[in-house]
Amino acid sequence: MAFLQPDKQDHIPAADIRKACRRRGDQIGTIDALLIQLCQRYDLTLLTTDQDFQAASQHVDVRLWA
């Protein structure tokens, strides 16, 4: 399993993801937004049972394992 570490270029897009969700009425955490950003950057599918990601996926482009 690969280790992915966010760098400086991931934090601003992650903040944009948080803002996009918040504007549409869904609050997501900073770390959740950063995980979404990493999935977008590396074209990954996120495996999670956290409902926050389900809500976020309605507002931003992220693939979730169903």
C-alpha positions in Angstrom: 0.0 0.0 0.0 1.4 3.4 -1.0 2.0 6.1 1.5 0.6 9.5 0.4 1.6 12.6 2.2 -0.1 15.9 1.4 2.2 18.8 0.6 1.7 22.6 0.3 -0.1 22.3 -3.0 -2.9 20.2 -1.5 -4.0 22.6 1.3 -5.5 25.4 -0.8 -7.6 23.0 -3.0 -8.7 21.2 0.2 -9.9 24.6 1.7 -11.8 25.1 -1.6 -13.5 21.7 -1.1 -14.5 22.7 2.4 -15.9 26.0 1.2 -17.9 24.3 -1.6 -19.5 21.9 0.8 -20.2 24.6 3.4 -21.8 26.9 0.8 -24.2 24.1 0.0 -25.0 23.4 3.7 -22.7 20.5 4.5 -19.9 20.9 7.0 -16.9 18.7 6.5 -13.7 18.6 8.5 -10.3 19.9 7.4 -8.8 16.4 7.3 -11.8 15.0 5.4 -11.3 17.8 2.8 -7.6 17.0 2.6 -8.4 13.3 2.0 -10.8 14.2 -0.8 -8.1 16.4 -2.3 -5.6 13.6 -2.3 -8.1 11.3 -3.9 -8.7 13.8 -6.6 -5.0 14.5 -7.2 -4.0 10.8 -7.4 -7.2 9.6 -9.1 -8.1 7.3 -6.2 -11.4 5.8 -4.9 -12.1 6.4 -1.2 -13.2 3.5 0.9 -15.1 4.8 4.0 -18.2 4.3 6.1 -18.1 8.0 7.2 -21.4 9.7 6.1 -19.6 13.0 5.8 -18.0 11.8 2.6 -21.3 10.8 1.2 -22.6 14.3 1.8 -19.4 15.8 0.3 -19.7 13.7 -2.8 -22.9 15.5 -3.7 -20.9 18.8 -4.0 -17.4 17.8 -5.1 -15.9 15.2 -7.4 -14.8 12.2 -5.4 -15.3 8.5 -6.1 -16.5 6.5 -3.1 -16.4 2.7 -2.8 -20.1 1.7 -2.6 
